[in-house]
Amino acid sequence: MAPRQAAFFCYIPVVGWIMSIIALASERFREDKMVRFHAFQGLYLFVLWLFVDWVFGPITAYAEATRAVGKLLKLAVMGAWVFMLVKTKQGEDFHLPILGELADRSVSEQR
C-alpha cells in the first residue's frame, strides 16, 4: 500500500481508527512521518467523535435546544473527516487546529 493511501484510509469515518492502528504498528511505516502524522490525527479525530457521542450525546438529549447542539457537534466532526479525506486524496498535508498539534507532538515523541 502506498503511503498516501494509508494516510487516506486513516480518515474513513468511524472505522479509520483501525487503519490508524495498523499504520502505527506496521514496520513499513515506522519511519514515514507523514503516514504516522495522519494516523495519529485520524485517531485523535475518532477520539473526538467518541467524546462528542458519549459525553455530549447524553447531556444534550434532555432538551430540544441542546439536542441540536449535540447534532451540530457530530456534524462538525463528520465534516472534519470528509475534509481530511479530500485533503489527503489531493496530496495535501493539512493540520487540524488542535488535533494536528497533538499529532505532531506524538510523532516527534516517538523518535
C-alpha positions in Angstrom: 0.0 0.0 0.0 1.3 3.4 -0.9 1.9 5.9 1.9 -0.8 8.3 0.6 -3.3 5.5 0.5 -2.5 4.6 4.1 -2.9 8.2 5.2 -6.2 8.4 3.3 -7.7 5.3 4.9 -6.9 6.7 8.4 -9.7 9.3 7.9 -12.5 7.0 6.8 -15.4 7.9 9.2 -15.9 5.7 12.2 -13.6 2.8 11.0 -10.5 4.8 10.1 -9.1 4.1 13.6 -8.4 0.5 12.6 -6.2 1.6 9.7 -4.5 4.2 12.0 -3.6 1.5 14.5 -2.3 -0.8 11.7 -0.2 2.1 10.3 1.3 2.9 13.7 2.1 -0.7 14.4 3.4 -1.5 11.0 7.1 -1.8 10.5 6.7 -0.5 7.0 5.5 3.0 8.1 7.7 3.2 11.2 10.0 5.9 9.6 7.3 7.6 7.5 6.5 10.8 9.4 3.6 11.7 7.1 1.7 8.5 7.5 2.3 8.5 11.2 1.1 12.1 11.5 -2.1 11.2 9.6 -2.6 8.0 11.7 -2.3 10.0 14.9 -4.5 12.8 13.7 -7.1 10.2 12.5 -7.0 8.5 15.9 -7.5 11.8 17.7 -10.4 12.7 15.4 -12.0 9.3 16.3 -11.5 10.0 20.0 -13.2 13.4 19.5 -16.1 11.6 17.8 -16.4 9.3 20.8 -16.2 12.2 23.2 -19.0 14.0 21.4 -21.1 10.9 21.1 -20.6 9.5 24.6 -20.3 12.7 26.6 -22.3 15.4 24.8 -24.9 12.9 23.5 -26.4 12.1 26.9 -26.0 15.6 28.1 -27.8 17.2 25.2 -30.5 14.6 24.9 -32.8 16.2 27.5 -33.9 19.4 25.9 -34.7 20.2 22.3 -32.4 23.2 22.0 -29.4 21.3 23.4 -30.2 18.3 21.2 -29.5 20.5 18.2 -26.1 21.4 19.6 -25.2 17.8 20.0 -26.1 17.1 16.4 -24.1 20.1 15.2 -21.0 18.8 17.1 -21.4 15.4 15.5 -21.8 17.0 12.1 -18.7 19.1 12.6 -16.6 16.1 13.4 -18.0 14.2 10.4 -17.3 17.3 8.3 -13.7 17.3 9.5 -13.4 13.6 8.5 -14.7 14.3 5.0 -12.4 17.4 4.7 -9.4 15.4 5.7 -10.3 12.7 3.2 -10.4 15.3 0.4 -7.1 16.9 1.6 -5.2 13.6 1.8 -6.6 12.5 -1.6 -5.3 15.7 -3.1 -1.9 15.0 -1.6 -2.0 18.0 0.8 -0.8 17.7 4.4 -3.3 19.6 6.5 -3.0 20.1 10.2 -6.3 20.4 12.1 -6.1 23.2 14.7 -5.7 21.3 18.0 -5.6 17.7 16.8 -2.8 18.5 14.3 -0.6 19.9 17.1 -1.2 16.8 19.2 -0.4 14.5 16.2 2.8 16.5 15.5 3.8 16.1 19.2 3.0 12.4 19.1 5.1 11.8 16.0 8.1 13.7 17.4 8.0 12.0 20.8 8.3 8.6 19.2 11.8 9.2 17.8 
